[in-house]
Amino acid sequence: MKVGFIGLGAMGSAMASNLLAAGHAVTVWNRSAAATEPLASLGAKVARTADRAAQGEVLCSMLANDQAVREVFLDGGLLDAMDRGTVHVNHATISVALAQQLAEEHAKRGLAYVAAPVFGRPDMAAAAKLNILVAGQSAAIERVRPLLEAMGSKLWPLGDAPERANVAKIAGNFMLAAAIESMAEATALTRAHGVSAANFLEVMTNTLFAAPAYQGYGKLIAEQRFKPAGFALPLGLKDVELALTAGSAARVPLPFAGVLRDSLLEALAADDAELDWSALALVAARRAHLDERG
């Protein structure tokens, strides 16, 4: 299949490389051209402009946030440059409001739109083991199914309204943030009483919380391994704020999301922006003055 892919951060690059490995003809574009070089070496064609990457049957995008998506697709005119009948698969974690607007704008132009945000960090993207949430018209989803299956281990269909996939992704990331915060606070408590984070989390993640989210992030917390960031703190803040906005729009109180927002802001205020969001453990430790205790 002839595919365009724009947005080549750690996740997007890994996903595009899997499309190449599956034998698809991939044209890539990124605002920072240096990110295209590794994919070019794998056989991707490099487009000088975004519209040149959108000349195939399908365009996949993995941009960072609402602002980036708006700048490229709406303000930048990319939707107007795409041929009628093209399917746009948007993997970004974006707001519910923008997802609804994008669905409307695509329909006006005769373009198909599929929301397909993913669960998984860069290592899972590289291994094609992403869990992909999918929402949009069934015919469009079927057209792009071979691409999605080349990038992920399982597809999770959520209906024909694209924003359903986005709200599910936002809610899922809210749950991940809550899990990280609970481990951060719990390990601060055990450390203050002489039980190391590693020992405590080994017990918890092999008994009561033997689940991938707790095991993966628990390992990062236990090892204090916050660099390189698989999911940086600013992205965590962005997603928690998306949850709060979605909650406000639907009159759904999310009191713990406010706690998470403040913890993430505290981390950023301490110049931890380059760290993984599991570094919320540092915030909990600082609040308890654990380093000062020796």
N, C-alpha and C positions, 0 to 999 in steps of 0.2 A: 504494500500500500504506500502511496505517496503522502508523506506526513511532514508537516512543519512543527517545530518545537521552539517555543520562546520562553526565556527565563531559565538560565543555566546556573543556578546556585548549586549547592551540594546535592539537593534532592533532584532538581531538574536535570542536571548532568547525568546522574546515575540512571534516571528513568529513560532519558533519550538514548543512552548507551545500550540499554536493554532492547529498545526498539530496533536499533541497528543490528544487535546480535540476533534478533528474530528475523532479520532479512528485509526489513522495511527500508524504503528510500527516504531518508530523513534530511530535511533542511533545517538548520538551526540559526537562531538569532539571539543575541544578548546585548543589552545596553553597554556592557563592558566586553569589548571584542575578545579580550584575552581568554575568557571562559570558553570560547568556541574552539580553541586550538586542540585540546585533547580529543574532542569529538571529531574534528576534521581528520585527525590521525587515525580514527576508527572507521572513516569512510563517509562521514556526514558532509553534506554540502553546506557551505557557510553563506548566509544571506547578508548583504550589507545593510539592508533596511528590513523592518518588521514585515512590511507588506510583501516583500519577496519571499519571506518564509511562509506566507499564507496562500501560496499558489497551488497547494495540493488538495487532496480529497478531505483531509482532516488537519486541523490546527490544534495542537496541544499547548497549553500554557501553564507555567508554574511560577507566577510572580509573587512578590513578597507580601503584598497587602492591598487594601482597597485603593490607596493612592496610586500605586504602580499600575493596577489593572485599569483604573480610570484614565491615567495618562496615556497608556498604550492603545487601549481599545476604543475609548470614547473621545477623549480630547485629542488624541493622536490620529484619529480617523481610520484606525485599522479595520473596524467593522465595515466601513464604507468601501474599503479596498478589496474585501473578500467576495469571491464569486458566489452567487446564489446556489444554495444546495450544499455548501461547505458545512462540515460539522466542526464546531469549536468545543473542545473538551477542556474545561477549566479545572485545574487541580488545586488552585489556590484556596487557602482558608480566608474567606471574605465574609463581610456582613450579610445578614439576611436581606437587608434593604437593597444592597447592590446586586445580590443574586437575582432578586425579583426584577430590578431594572434591566439587568443584562438579558434576562429571558425575553423581556418585552422588546428591547432594542434589536435583538437577533431576529425575532419573529417579524418585525417590521421590514427587515431586509431580506427575508427568505432564507435565513441562515438557521441551521439547527444548533441547539445549545444543550450541552450535557455538563452538569456539575459532577466532578469526580474527585473530591478531596481525599486525602490518603491518611491512614494511620501507619506510622513507622518512621524510624530515624534513617539517616543516610546509609548506614550499613545494611539495613533491610531493603532500602531502595536499590542498592547495588546488587543485592542477591535476588532481586525480583520477588520479594516476599511481603510487599506492601498489602495491607487490607484497604480496599478501595470502595468508598461509599459512592453510589451512583444514583443520580436522579435526572430525569428528562424524558422526552418522548421515547417510547419503546423502540421505534424503528431506528432512531438515531443511535440509541445505545447498542442495538444489535450490529449496526455498521461498524462501530468502534470497538466492539467486544474483543476482537483479536489483539488490538493494541493494548487494551487494559489488561488482558490476560498475560501479555508479554511483560508487563511491568509489576504485576501483583500476584499474590498467591490465592486471593479470594475476592470476589466482587459481592457487594452488599447492596442490592437494589432497594430504593426507598421511595419509589413512586415517580409520577410524571412531572411534579413541580420541582425544578432544580434547587430551590432554596431549602428543600427538606434535607438534602445531603449536606448543605452548609450548616444548618442548625444542628444536625447530628454531630458534625465534626466539632463545632464550637462547644457543644455540651460534653463531648468526649474529652476535649482538651481541658475543659473546666474540671472534669473528674481526675485527670492526670495531675493537674496542678494541686488539687485537694489531696491527692495521695502523697505527693512530694512534700507538701506543707505538713501533713500529719507525721511523716517520717522525720522531717527536720525537727519538729518540736519534740517528738518522742525521743529522738537520739540526744537532744540537748538535755532532756530529763535524765536519761540513763547515764550519760557522761558525767553529769553533776554528782551522781552517786557512785561513780567508779566503774561503771560498765561501759566498755567501749562501744562506739557506733557499730564497728564490725561485728562484735560478738552478739550484740542485741539484734541487729538486722539479719544475721545468719539464722537466728532462731525464728524470727518473725516471717522471713521470706521462704522458709522451709516448712512452716506449720500453718498458722492462721492466715497468712497473706502470701501463699505460694502461687502467685500470679505474675505474668510477665511484667506488668507495669511496676509492681513493687520490687520484683527481683532485679530488673534492669536498673531502675533509678536507685534502688537500695544499694546496689553494688557501687554506683558512682559516688553516693554519699559516704559509704563505708571507706572507700579508697580516696576520698577527697579529690576525685578526678573530674574536675569541672572544665578542663581544657583538653582538646579543642571542643567547642560547644556543638553538640548534635542538634540542640534547639536552644538558641540563645535567650537570655532573660528578656530582652526587649520584645521578642516574638511571643513569649509567654504573657507578658503584660498586654500586648495587642489582643491576644485571644481571650483573655479574661475580660478585657474591656468590651470585646465583641459580645461576650455572654451577657454582660450587664446591659448593654444596649438592646440586645434581643429580648432580654427579660423585661426591660422598661416598655418596649413596644407592645408586648403581649400582657402587660400587667402581671408578670411573674416575679415575685420577690426572690432574690438570690443573695441572702445575707452573707453567706460565706464567701461569695465572689468578691465582696467588698474587702474582706480580710485578706484574701489572696492579692488583690490589687495593691493594697497597702504594703504587703510584704515584698512584692515585686518592685514597687516604687522605692522601698527602703534599700533594696539590693542595688538598684540603679543609682541611688543617691550616694552609695558607697563606692561608686566607680567600678561596679562589677559587670558592666554591660557586655563584655566579651565572654562571660562565663555561661555555661549551660544552666538551664533553669533549675537543675538539681542543686545549684548553689544557694537556694533558699535555706539549705542547711547552715550556711555561714551566717545568715541573718538570725536564725534561731540561736546559734552559738554566741553571737555578739550580744543579743538581748540578755542572755544569761551570764555574760561576762566570763565565759568559760576560759578564754585564753589568759585572762588576768588571774585565774585561780592557779595556773600552773599545771 
